Amino acid sequence: MNFSDFSKASQQFNQFSPEMKEQMMKMAKARVKEKLLKWFATPTFVVIGITLGAIIGALTACFGDISDRLSAIRDANPLYFIPALALGGAAIVFVYKKWGRWTERGMDQVFAVGLNKESDFPLVAIPMAAVSTWLTQLFGGSAGREGAAMQIGSALSYNISKKLPFENAAHIMLVTGLAAGFAGIFQAPMAATAFALEVLLVGHLELGALLPAAAAAFTACKVSSMLGFHKFSVDLSSILDASGFSASIFTNEGALDGKFLVKLALMGVLFGIVGGGFAKLLGLSQNFFAKKFPSNIKRIAIMGVGISALLLVFFQGRYAGLGTNLLDMCFASANAAGDAANAVGTAADLGNAAGIAGYDWILKFALTILTLSAGFVGGVVTPLFAIGATFGIFIASMFGMPVALAAALGFAAVFASASNTLWAPILIAGEIFGFNCLPAFFIVCTMAYMCNGGQSIYKQKKIRIKI
């Protein structure tokens, strides 16, 4: 605009009535404010994400450390704690009814808030989720703990979002808190960012949610690590190098090894069936027992007695808790260079070498479904890791795969199929096992994702964020 144009506009403006001038000034201020809010939204979300990540990282580290200590106490004294699983379940129901009403639905609560079906996510969800998960772990329920960690992050971030003037603040902060909770408990920030976006959002990975979620996830991971919380990790490349397998893992005389790729694809199909079957049977089981025992306290008490009996019958708690004992066995022998678990042999030889039996995956599968159907609190991701890893060992000889590689592939792919997510399982495999075998994880996770029958352990519809 040159000087003459500006002069004409000024003259026209002066001709308006005072009321019209006031209205035009208000409209101009509103537009400026809107533009400023849009410009400052993402930087503000990122700064808040970093702050939230530090807080959530500290909370999840404390939560995870207590969970580990309680699990260790139970493992040392299974006959004292596992028989009391029903009492622990009754305590969980009582605690929720007394102090945590409207927060007992776990991840369903997160989805309900994200879909604007509910507008309240009380902070009492944080201690409720933590204490209930601790009780489940102490008394041997076969469940994870990432559900509680993600509720901690989501509840805190959502309540902070209510004070922000930006559009979509509630949804973006919900994703940010979810990513921080996942990263704090697993210390896998790239996977946490992808998981929060995949499990809650649909469509494009919008920048408005991506940057704050990534900032929160990396901060939570760092803080959790600085506070001494243990991360599960395996140097898969070293194990495969020791076995002499990795040199030809993808190539045969300089070209892609077609036979190996076909093996990976077929394994992915099997992992997809296992993960999809788990999600389907979990939903059916939860519906069946909810109808069979409409009373929450009767359901968890009666089923708790039966589950504790099964846990004791099957090797005094081998399948209790998170399943990290099974994961340790899957990779413990494989970590020793030249161990029989690194070679290709019979199923019995491989199972014995790794300390894993052929029925471990199915028993962990069944007991986890029963535990969650009864109403115990925690999560399902870590048990899925254990189911996938033990199933991987079960089928290793069928495909001529080293035990360590088969276990790692199952670890990621069963999680992919059961959660109906793709990029998070691929990235968590890289962050836990190393990125040298990423193409193998990509193939099996993609096939598992495609062959899961459309099932998911998360039943709610996804959120769409528009920026």
VEXFIRO-9320 format. One record per residue (C-alpha): x, y, z. Coordinates in Angstrom, 2 decimals. Layout:
! VEXFIRO-9320
@c1:X; c2:Y; c3:Z .
...
This chain:
! VEXFIRO-9320
@c1:0.00; c2:0.00; c3:0.00 .
@c1:1.50; c2:3.35; c3:-1.08 .
@c1:0.96; c2:6.70; c3:0.63 .
@c1:-1.98; c2:7.74; c3:-1.57 .
@c1:-3.80; c2:4.45; c3:-0.94 .
@c1:-3.20; c2:4.81; c3:2.78 .
@c1:-4.51; c2:8.37; c3:2.69 .
@c1:-7.69; c2:7.32; c3:0.90 .
@c1:-8.27; c2:4.48; c3:3.38 .
@c1:-7.81; c2:6.92; c3:6.28 .
@c1:-10.33; c2:9.32; c3:4.79 .
@c1:-12.86; c2:6.51; c3:4.31 .
@c1:-12.32; c2:5.32; c3:7.87 .
@c1:-12.92; c2:8.86; c3:9.21 .
@c1:-16.28; c2:8.94; c3:7.44 .
@c1:-17.60; c2:6.00; c3:9.50 .
@c1:-19.70; c2:6.52; c3:12.59 .
@c1:-18.04; c2:6.10; c3:16.03 .
@c1:-19.92; c2:2.83; c3:16.56 .
@c1:-18.71; c2:1.47; c3:13.23 .
@c1:-15.12; c2:2.53; c3:14.00 .
@c1:-15.27; c2:0.76; c3:17.36 .
@c1:-16.63; c2:-2.41; c3:15.75 .
@c1:-13.90; c2:-2.37; c3:13.10 .
@c1:-11.21; c2:-1.89; c3:15.74 .
@c1:-12.55; c2:-4.86; c3:17.70 .
@c1:-12.52; c2:-7.01; c3:14.57 .
@c1:-8.94; c2:-5.93; c3:13.79 .
@c1:-7.78; c2:-6.71; c3:17.33 .
@c1:-9.49; c2:-10.11; c3:17.21 .
@c1:-7.71; c2:-10.96; c3:13.95 .
@c1:-4.35; c2:-9.88; c3:15.34 .
@c1:-4.94; c2:-11.91; c3:18.49 .
@c1:-5.93; c2:-14.94; c3:16.41 .
@c1:-2.78; c2:-14.66; c3:14.31 .
@c1:-0.57; c2:-14.25; c3:17.38 .
@c1:-2.13; c2:-17.27; c3:19.08 .
@c1:-1.57; c2:-19.35; c3:15.96 .
@c1:2.07; c2:-18.24; c3:15.67 .
@c1:2.86; c2:-18.85; c3:19.33 .
@c1:0.83; c2:-22.08; c3:19.73 .
@c1:3.44; c2:-24.62; c3:18.65 .
@c1:6.41; c2:-23.03; c3:20.51 .
@c1:4.24; c2:-22.79; c3:23.63 .
@c1:3.12; c2:-26.41; c3:23.32 .
@c1:6.74; c2:-27.51; c3:22.93 .
@c1:7.87; c2:-25.60; c3:26.03 .
@c1:4.97; c2:-27.03; c3:28.02 .
@c1:5.76; c2:-30.47; c3:26.61 .
@c1:9.35; c2:-30.27; c3:27.86 .
@c1:8.17; c2:-29.19; c3:31.32 .
@c1:5.51; c2:-31.90; c3:31.42 .
@c1:8.02; c2:-34.45; c3:30.19 .
@c1:10.30; c2:-33.72; c3:33.13 .
@c1:7.46; c2:-34.03; c3:35.64 .
@c1:5.94; c2:-37.14; c3:34.07 .
@c1:9.38; c2:-38.72; c3:33.65 .
@c1:10.00; c2:-38.33; c3:37.38 .
@c1:6.55; c2:-39.66; c3:38.28 .
@c1:6.81; c2:-42.70; c3:36.02 .
@c1:10.34; c2:-43.47; c3:37.24 .
@c1:9.07; c2:-43.48; c3:40.82 .
@c1:6.00; c2:-45.48; c3:39.84 .
@c1:8.06; c2:-48.03; c3:37.89 .
@c1:10.66; c2:-48.39; c3:40.64 .
@c1:8.01; c2:-49.16; c3:43.25 .
@c1:6.39; c2:-51.61; c3:40.84 .
@c1:9.72; c2:-53.42; c3:40.38 .
@c1:10.29; c2:-53.60; c3:44.13 .
@c1:6.83; c2:-55.03; c3:44.77 .
@c1:7.29; c2:-57.58; c3:41.99 .
@c1:10.61; c2:-58.63; c3:43.53 .
@c1:8.95; c2:-59.11; c3:46.93 .
@c1:6.22; c2:-61.25; c3:45.31 .
@c1:8.73; c2:-63.32; c3:43.34 .
@c1:10.69; c2:-64.02; c3:46.53 .
@c1:7.54; c2:-65.07; c3:48.41 .
@c1:4.97; c2:-66.35; c3:45.85 .
@c1:3.14; c2:-68.57; c3:48.33 .
@c1:2.46; c2:-65.59; c3:50.59 .
@c1:1.16; c2:-63.12; c3:48.02 .
@c1:-0.36; c2:-64.94; c3:45.03 .
@c1:-3.06; c2:-66.73; c3:47.10 .
@c1:-4.24; c2:-63.26; c3:48.22 .
@c1:-4.88; c2:-62.05; c3:44.65 .
@c1:-8.64; c2:-61.99; c3:45.21 .
@c1:-8.19; c2:-59.78; c3:48.29 .
@c1:-5.99; c2:-57.44; c3:46.29 .
@c1:-8.66; c2:-57.28; c3:43.60 .
@c1:-11.37; c2:-56.49; c3:46.14 .
@c1:-9.15; c2:-53.72; c3:47.51 .
@c1:-8.80; c2:-52.26; c3:43.99 .
@c1:-12.57; c2:-52.12; c3:43.50 .
@c1:-13.07; c2:-50.63; c3:46.98 .
@c1:-10.43; c2:-47.94; c3:46.40 .
@c1:-12.01; c2:-46.87; c3:43.12 .
@c1:-15.53; c2:-46.77; c3:44.54 .
@c1:-14.40; c2:-44.85; c3:47.60 .
@c1:-12.01; c2:-42.29; c3:46.09 .
@c1:-11.72; c2:-42.81; c3:42.35 .
@c1:-15.26; c2:-42.85; c3:40.99 .
@c1:-15.41; c2:-42.01; c3:37.26 .
@c1:-11.71; c2:-42.83; c3:36.80 .
@c1:-11.87; c2:-46.63; c3:36.87 .
@c1:-12.06; c2:-47.19; c3:33.10 .
@c1:-8.37; c2:-46.78; c3:32.42 .
@c1:-7.51; c2:-46.02; c3:28.80 .
@c1:-11.22; c2:-45.82; c3:27.95 .
@c1:-11.26; c2:-42.68; c3:30.08 .
@c1:-8.49; c2:-41.19; c3:27.95 .
@c1:-10.40; c2:-41.90; c3:24.76 .
@c1:-13.67; c2:-40.56; c3:26.17 .
@c1:-12.02; c2:-37.26; c3:27.06 .
@c1:-10.20; c2:-37.09; c3:23.76 .
@c1:-13.45; c2:-37.61; c3:21.82 .
@c1:-15.19; c2:-34.90; c3:23.86 .
@c1:-17.63; c2:-37.44; c3:25.28 .
@c1:-16.49; c2:-36.27; c3:28.70 .
@c1:-14.90; c2:-33.04; c3:29.81 .
@c1:-13.56; c2:-34.10; c3:33.19 .
@c1:-10.39; c2:-36.10; c3:33.85 .
@c1:-9.75; c2:-35.63; c3:37.58 .
@c1:-6.20; c2:-35.73; c3:38.86 .
@c1:-7.24; c2:-38.40; c3:41.34 .
@c1:-6.83; c2:-40.78; c3:38.37 .
@c1:-3.06; c2:-40.55; c3:38.91 .
@c1:-2.85; c2:-42.11; c3:42.41 .
@c1:-5.75; c2:-44.45; c3:41.63 .
@c1:-4.03; c2:-45.92; c3:38.58 .
@c1:-0.67; c2:-46.18; c3:40.36 .
@c1:-1.95; c2:-47.81; c3:43.56 .
@c1:-4.22; c2:-50.24; c3:41.70 .
@c1:-1.39; c2:-51.33; c3:39.43 .
@c1:0.89; c2:-51.83; c3:42.42 .
@c1:-1.73; c2:-54.07; c3:44.04 .
@c1:-2.09; c2:-56.08; c3:40.83 .
@c1:1.68; c2:-56.54; c3:40.61 .
@c1:2.16; c2:-57.34; c3:44.30 .
@c1:-0.40; c2:-60.14; c3:44.29 .
@c1:0.62; c2:-61.60; c3:40.95 .
@c1:-1.95; c2:-60.49; c3:38.40 .
@c1:-0.64; c2:-61.08; c3:34.87 .
@c1:-0.85; c2:-57.49; c3:33.65 .
@c1:1.42; c2:-54.67; c3:32.54 .
@c1:1.91; c2:-51.18; c3:33.91 .
@c1:2.09; c2:-48.89; c3:30.87 .
@c1:-1.66; c2:-48.21; c3:31.16 .
@c1:-1.14; c2:-46.53; c3:34.52 .
@c1:1.91; c2:-44.62; c3:33.22 .
@c1:-0.07; c2:-43.27; c3:30.28 .
@c1:-2.99; c2:-42.32; c3:32.53 .
@c1:-0.58; c2:-40.42; c3:34.76 .
@c1:0.70; c2:-38.47; c3:31.79 .
@c1:-2.72; c2:-37.93; c3:30.19 .
@c1:-4.50; c2:-36.79; c3:33.35 .
@c1:-1.79; c2:-34.28; c3:34.22 .
@c1:-1.47; c2:-32.86; c3:30.71 .
@c1:-5.23; c2:-32.64; c3:30.11 .
@c1:-5.83; c2:-30.66; c3:33.29 .
@c1:-3.06; c2:-28.24; c3:32.33 .
@c1:-4.60; c2:-27.82; c3:28.87 .
@c1:-7.75; c2:-26.30; c3:30.39 .
@c1:-5.76; c2:-23.16; c3:31.18 .
@c1:-4.41; c2:-22.73; c3:27.64 .
@c1:-6.13; c2:-20.38; c3:25.15 .
@c1:-5.10; c2:-22.30; c3:22.03 .
@c1:-7.31; c2:-24.25; c3:19.67 .
@c1:-7.15; c2:-28.04; c3:20.13 .
@c1:-5.12; c2:-27.58; c3:23.32 .
@c1:-6.93; c2:-30.43; c3:25.10 .
@c1:-6.30; c2:-32.97; c3:22.35 .
@c1:-2.72; c2:-31.93; c3:21.71 .
@c1:-1.84; c2:-32.01; c3:25.41 .
@c1:-3.57; c2:-35.37; c3:25.79 .
@c1:-1.32; c2:-36.83; c3:23.09 .
@c1:1.69; c2:-35.10; c3:24.67 .
@c1:1.01; c2:-36.57; c3:28.10 .
@c1:0.39; c2:-40.02; c3:26.64 .
@c1:3.74; c2:-39.93; c3:24.84 .
@c1:5.55; c2:-38.80; c3:27.99 .
@c1:4.01; c2:-41.58; c3:30.09 .
@c1:4.93; c2:-44.26; c3:27.56 .
@c1:8.47; c2:-42.87; c3:27.18 .
@c1:9.00; c2:-42.61; c3:30.93 .
@c1:8.11; c2:-46.24; c3:31.57 .
@c1:9.82; c2:-47.80; c3:28.52 .
@c1:12.52; c2:-45.17; c3:27.83 .
@c1:11.82; c2:-45.40; c3:24.11 .
@c1:10.96; c2:-41.82; c3:23.10 .
@c1:10.65; c2:-42.31; c3:19.34 .
@c1:8.29; c2:-45.24; c3:19.83 .
@c1:6.37; c2:-43.29; c3:22.48 .
@c1:5.80; c2:-40.38; c3:20.10 .
@c1:4.63; c2:-42.67; c3:17.32 .
@c1:2.43; c2:-44.69; c3:19.68 .
@c1:0.66; c2:-41.63; c3:21.08 .
@c1:-0.10; c2:-40.39; c3:17.57 .
@c1:-1.12; c2:-43.78; c3:16.20 .
@c1:-3.30; c2:-44.91; c3:19.05 .
@c1:-5.16; c2:-41.62; c3:19.55 .
@c1:-5.08; c2:-39.88; c3:16.19 .
@c1:-6.26; c2:-40.75; c3:12.73 .
@c1:-5.16; c2:-39.28; c3:9.41 .
@c1:-2.05; c2:-37.12; c3:9.07 .
@c1:0.50; c2:-36.86; c3:11.87 .
@c1:-0.19; c2:-33.17; c3:12.41 .
@c1:2.69; c2:-30.91; c3:13.41 .
@c1:0.63; c2:-29.42; c3:16.21 .
@c1:0.68; c2:-32.74; c3:18.09 .
@c1:3.94; c2:-34.18; c3:16.78 .
@c1:6.45; c2:-31.64; c3:18.10 .
@c1:5.07; c2:-31.30; c3:21.65 .
@c1:4.70; c2:-35.09; c3:21.92 .
@c1:8.29; c2:-35.65; c3:20.78 .
@c1:9.63; c2:-32.97; c3:23.14 .
@c1:7.76; c2:-34.47; c3:26.09 .
@c1:8.77; c2:-38.04; c3:25.21 .
@c1:12.50; c2:-37.32; c3:24.93 .
@c1:12.46; c2:-35.26; c3:28.14 .
@c1:10.53; c2:-37.92; c3:30.07 .
@c1:12.95; c2:-40.60; c3:28.84 .
@c1:15.98; c2:-38.58; c3:29.92 .
@c1:14.60; c2:-37.73; c3:33.35 .
@c1:13.47; c2:-41.31; c3:33.97 .
@c1:16.95; c2:-42.55; c3:33.06 .
@c1:18.70; c2:-39.92; c3:35.19 .
@c1:16.65; c2:-41.05; c3:38.19 .
@c1:18.01; c2:-44.57; c3:37.76 .
@c1:14.96; c2:-46.36; c3:36.39 .
@c1:16.05; c2:-49.50; c3:34.57 .
@c1:15.52; c2:-49.84; c3:30.82 .
@c1:15.16; c2:-53.26; c3:29.22 .
@c1:17.54; c2:-53.50; c3:26.27 .
@c1:19.38; c2:-56.18; c3:24.31 .
@c1:22.39; c2:-55.80; c3:22.01 .
@c1:20.96; c2:-57.99; c3:19.28 .
@c1:23.69; c2:-57.20; c3:16.76 .
@c1:26.42; c2:-58.53; c3:19.05 .
@c1:24.45; c2:-61.71; c3:19.68 .
@c1:23.94; c2:-62.30; c3:15.96 .
@c1:27.58; c2:-61.47; c3:15.19 .
@c1:28.67; c2:-64.06; c3:17.74 .
@c1:26.46; c2:-66.64; c3:16.06 .
@c1:27.83; c2:-65.80; c3:12.60 .
@c1:24.34; c2:-65.08; c3:11.33 .
@c1:24.15; c2:-61.32; c3:10.88 .
@c1:26.62; c2:-61.07; c3:8.01 .
@c1:24.10; c2:-62.65; c3:5.64 .
@c1:20.92; c2:-61.52; c3:7.35 .
@c1:19.52; c2:-59.69; c3:4.32 .
@c1:21.88; c2:-60.47; c3:1.48 .
@c1:23.06; c2:-63.48; c3:-0.41 .
@c1:26.12; c2:-62.80; c3:-2.58 .
@c1:25.37; c2:-59.10; c3:-2.67 .
@c1:21.66; c2:-59.40; c3:-3.48 .
@c1:18.63; c2:-59.45; c3:-1.22 .
@c1:18.09; c2:-62.91; c3:0.18 .
@c1:14.60; c2:-63.70; c3:-1.11 .
@c1:14.20; c2:-66.84; c3:0.99 .
@c1:15.00; c2:-64.94; c3:4.16 .
@c1:12.50; c2:-62.20; c3:3.29 .
@c1:9.80; c2:-64.81; c3:2.69 .
@c1:10.57; c2:-66.37; c3:6.07 .
@c1:10.22; c2:-63.00; c3:7.75 .
@c1:6.91; c2:-62.36; c3:5.99 .
@c1:5.52; c2:-65.75; c3:7.02 .
@c1:6.62; c2:-65.20; c3:10.62 .
@c1:4.86; c2:-61.83; c3:10.50 .
@c1:1.64; c2:-63.54; c3:9.46 .
@c1:1.85; c2:-65.90; c3:12.45 .
@c1:2.64; c2:-63.04; c3:14.82 .
@c1:-0.33; c2:-61.16; c3:13.38 .
@c1:-2.65; c2:-64.08; c3:14.09 .
@c1:-1.39; c2:-64.35; c3:17.68 .
@c1:-1.68; c2:-60.61; c3:18.39 .
@c1:-5.01; c2:-60.22; c3:16.63 .
@c1:-6.31; c2:-63.33; c3:18.36 .
@c1:-5.25; c2:-61.92; c3:21.72 .
@c1:-7.13; c2:-58.66; c3:21.09 .
@c1:-10.23; c2:-60.48; c3:19.87 .
@c1:-10.32; c2:-62.98; c3:22.72 .
@c1:-9.66; c2:-60.24; c3:25.27 .
@c1:-12.74; c2:-58.34; c3:24.10 .
@c1:-14.89; c2:-61.47; c3:24.07 .
@c1:-13.65; c2:-62.52; c3:27.49 .
@c1:-14.27; c2:-59.11; c3:29.05 .
@c1:-17.82; c2:-59.03; c3:27.69 .
@c1:-18.52; c2:-62.61; c3:28.78 .
@c1:-17.36; c2:-62.20; c3:32.37 .
@c1:-18.98; c2:-58.76; c3:32.68 .
@c1:-22.34; c2:-60.42; c3:31.87 .
@c1:-21.57; c2:-63.47; c3:33.99 .
@c1:-20.64; c2:-61.36; c3:37.04 .
@c1:-22.30; c2:-57.92; c3:36.77 .
@c1:-20.94; c2:-56.92; c3:40.17 .
@c1:-17.36; c2:-55.67; c3:39.85 .
@c1:-16.32; c2:-56.81; c3:43.30 .
@c1:-17.83; c2:-60.29; c3:42.90 .
@c1:-16.19; c2:-60.70; c3:39.49 .
@c1:-12.71; c2:-59.70; c3:40.60 .
@c1:-12.95; c2:-61.70; c3:43.85 .
@c1:-14.27; c2:-64.92; c3:42.32 .
@c1:-12.00; c2:-64.79; c3:39.30 .
@c1:-9.10; c2:-63.72; c3:41.49 .
@c1:-9.36; c2:-66.99; c3:43.44 .
@c1:-9.31; c2:-69.00; c3:40.23 .
@c1:-6.45; c2:-67.02; c3:38.68 .
@c1:-4.29; c2:-67.27; c3:41.79 .
@c1:-4.84; c2:-71.05; c3:41.83 .
@c1:-3.78; c2:-71.30; c3:38.19 .
@c1:-0.72; c2:-69.11; c3:38.78 .
@c1:0.41; c2:-71.39; c3:41.61 .
@c1:-0.32; c2:-74.61; c3:39.76 .
@c1:1.69; c2:-73.42; c3:36.77 .
@c1:5.13; c2:-73.30; c3:38.41 .
@c1:4.40; c2:-71.08; c3:41.41 .
@c1:4.07; c2:-67.72; c3:39.70 .
@c1:6.09; c2:-68.16; c3:36.51 .
@c1:3.34; c2:-66.29; c3:34.66 .
@c1:2.58; c2:-63.74; c3:37.36 .
@c1:3.18; c2:-60.03; c3:36.92 .
@c1:4.62; c2:-58.23; c3:33.92 .
@c1:6.31; c2:-61.16; c3:32.21 .
@c1:9.78; c2:-59.61; c3:32.41 .
@c1:11.04; c2:-62.89; c3:33.90 .
@c1:10.14; c2:-64.60; c3:30.62 .
@c1:11.82; c2:-61.83; c3:28.63 .
@c1:14.98; c2:-62.19; c3:30.70 .
@c1:15.01; c2:-65.93; c3:30.02 .
@c1:14.44; c2:-65.36; c3:26.30 .
@c1:17.60; c2:-63.29; c3:25.96 .
@c1:19.78; c2:-64.34; c3:28.92 .
@c1:21.28; c2:-67.43; c3:27.30 .
@c1:21.38; c2:-65.74; c3:23.92 .
@c1:23.57; c2:-62.98; c3:25.33 .
@c1:26.39; c2:-65.46; c3:25.89 .
@c1:28.51; c2:-65.73; c3:22.75 .
@c1:28.43; c2:-69.17; c3:21.22 .
@c1:25.48; c2:-70.30; c3:23.34 .
@c1:23.24; c2:-72.92; c3:21.81 .
@c1:20.41; c2:-70.40; c3:21.76 .
@c1:22.23; c2:-68.56; c3:18.97 .
@c1:22.38; c2:-71.55; c3:16.71 .
@c1:19.67; c2:-73.20; c3:14.67 .
@c1:18.57; c2:-76.50; c3:16.13 .
@c1:15.47; c2:-78.42; c3:17.16 .
@c1:12.65; c2:-76.70; c3:18.97 .
@c1:13.42; c2:-78.66; c3:22.14 .
@c1:17.11; c2:-77.75; c3:22.05 .
@c1:16.40; c2:-74.08; c3:21.49 .
@c1:13.72; c2:-73.95; c3:24.16 .
@c1:15.91; c2:-75.65; c3:26.72 .
@c1:18.85; c2:-73.39; c3:25.89 .
@c1:16.82; c2:-70.26; c3:26.46 .
@c1:14.97; c2:-71.63; c3:29.48 .
@c1:11.69; c2:-71.22; c3:27.60 .
@c1:9.10; c2:-73.98; c3:27.15 .
@c1:6.89; c2:-74.34; c3:24.11 .
@c1:3.76; c2:-73.71; c3:26.20 .
@c1:4.99; c2:-70.51; c3:27.88 .
@c1:3.43; c2:-68.18; c3:25.33 .
@c1:-0.02; c2:-69.77; c3:25.45 .
@c1:-0.17; c2:-69.84; c3:29.26 .
@c1:0.93; c2:-66.20; c3:29.51 .
@c1:-1.60; c2:-65.41; c3:26.77 .
@c1:-4.49; c2:-67.04; c3:28.65 .
@c1:-3.64; c2:-65.80; c3:32.14 .
@c1:-3.23; c2:-62.21; c3:30.93 .
@c1:-6.67; c2:-62.29; c3:29.30 .
@c1:-8.22; c2:-63.72; c3:32.48 .
@c1:-6.48; c2:-61.13; c3:34.68 .
@c1:-7.68; c2:-58.17; c3:32.60 .
@c1:-11.17; c2:-59.65; c3:32.19 .
@c1:-11.49; c2:-59.91; c3:35.96 .
@c1:-10.91; c2:-56.17; c3:36.31 .
@c1:-7.33; c2:-55.97; c3:37.54 .
@c1:-5.53; c2:-52.74; c3:36.63 .
@c1:-2.25; c2:-52.13; c3:34.83 .
@c1:-1.80; c2:-52.60; c3:31.15 .
@c1:-1.15; c2:-55.18; c3:28.48 .
@c1:1.91; c2:-54.10; c3:26.49 .
@c1:4.64; c2:-55.76; c3:28.58 .
@c1:2.77; c2:-59.09; c3:28.72 .
@c1:2.38; c2:-58.81; c3:24.93 .
@c1:6.16; c2:-58.41; c3:24.67 .
@c1:6.59; c2:-61.61; c3:26.69 .
@c1:3.97; c2:-63.49; c3:24.67 .
@c1:5.58; c2:-62.40; c3:21.41 .
@c1:9.13; c2:-63.23; c3:22.48 .
@c1:8.25; c2:-66.70; c3:23.81 .
@c1:6.13; c2:-67.46; c3:20.74 .
@c1:9.06; c2:-66.34; c3:18.58 .
@c1:11.27; c2:-68.92; c3:20.26 .
@c1:8.54; c2:-71.52; c3:19.80 .
@c1:8.57; c2:-71.07; c3:16.00 .
@c1:12.31; c2:-70.30; c3:15.63 .
@c1:13.33; c2:-73.77; c3:14.46 .
@c1:10.44; c2:-73.89; c3:12.00 .
@c1:12.03; c2:-71.01; c3:10.09 .
@c1:15.69; c2:-71.73; c3:10.85 .
@c1:16.07; c2:-68.53; c3:12.87 .
@c1:18.41; c2:-67.84; c3:15.78 .
@c1:16.46; c2:-67.78; c3:19.02 .
@c1:17.46; c2:-64.20; c3:19.88 .
@c1:16.31; c2:-62.84; c3:16.52 .
@c1:13.05; c2:-64.81; c3:16.57 .
@c1:12.30; c2:-63.62; c3:20.11 .
@c1:13.02; c2:-59.99; c3:19.21 .
@c1:10.83; c2:-60.18; c3:16.09 .
@c1:7.96; c2:-61.64; c3:18.11 .
@c1:8.47; c2:-59.03; c3:20.82 .
@c1:7.71; c2:-56.24; c3:18.34 .
@c1:5.30; c2:-57.90; c3:15.91 .
@c1:2.77; c2:-59.30; c3:18.41 .
@c1:2.63; c2:-55.83; c3:19.98 .
@c1:2.00; c2:-54.37; c3:16.51 .
@c1:-0.85; c2:-56.71; c3:15.71 .
@c1:-2.54; c2:-56.58; c3:19.12 .
@c1:-2.41; c2:-52.77; c3:19.38 .
@c1:-3.14; c2:-52.22; c3:15.66 .
@c1:-0.19; c2:-49.84; c3:15.39 .
@c1:2.75; c2:-50.01; c3:13.00 .
@c1:5.45; c2:-47.38; c3:13.48 .
@c1:5.60; c2:-47.57; c3:17.28 .
@c1:6.45; c2:-51.31; c3:17.34 .
@c1:9.09; c2:-50.87; c3:14.62 .
@c1:10.70; c2:-47.99; c3:16.50 .
@c1:10.56; c2:-49.64; c3:19.92 .
@c1:12.32; c2:-52.67; c3:18.40 .
@c1:15.07; c2:-50.37; c3:17.17 .
@c1:15.37; c2:-48.56; c3:20.50 .
@c1:15.51; c2:-51.79; c3:22.50 .
@c1:17.40; c2:-54.17; c3:20.19 .
@c1:19.39; c2:-51.75; c3:18.01 .
@c1:18.68; c2:-50.40; c3:14.55 .
@c1:20.91; c2:-52.75; c3:12.53 .
@c1:18.03; c2:-55.21; c3:12.11 .
@c1:15.39; c2:-52.56; c3:11.45 .
@c1:14.50; c2:-53.94; c3:7.97 .
@c1:13.61; c2:-57.30; c3:9.54 .
@c1:11.43; c2:-55.61; c3:12.14 .
@c1:9.79; c2:-53.55; c3:9.40 .
@c1:8.82; c2:-56.65; c3:7.42 .
@c1:7.43; c2:-58.71; c3:10.31 .
@c1:5.62; c2:-55.78; c3:11.92 .
@c1:4.07; c2:-54.75; c3:8.61 .
@c1:2.83; c2:-58.28; c3:7.94 .
@c1:1.58; c2:-58.66; c3:11.51 .
@c1:-0.21; c2:-55.31; c3:11.27 .
@c1:-1.85; c2:-56.34; c3:8.00 .
@c1:-2.86; c2:-59.81; c3:9.25 .
@c1:-4.38; c2:-58.99; c3:12.63 .
@c1:-7.97; c2:-59.10; c3:11.39 .
@c1:-8.55; c2:-55.45; c3:12.23 .
@c1:-8.45; c2:-56.19; c3:15.95 .
@c1:-7.05; c2:-53.96; c3:18.68 .
@c1:-6.75; c2:-54.00; c3:22.43 .
@c1:-7.92; c2:-50.36; c3:22.27 .
@c1:-11.59; c2:-50.32; c3:21.34 .
@c1:-12.36; c2:-46.62; c3:21.09 .
@c1:-12.44; c2:-44.64; c3:17.88 .
@c1:-9.50; c2:-42.38; c3:17.18 .
@c1:-9.31; c2:-38.58; c3:17.40 .
@c1:-8.72; c2:-36.34; c3:14.43 .
@c1:-6.80; c2:-33.13; c3:15.08 .
@c1:-7.06; c2:-30.36; c3:12.52 .
@c1:-4.51; c2:-27.55; c3:12.63 .
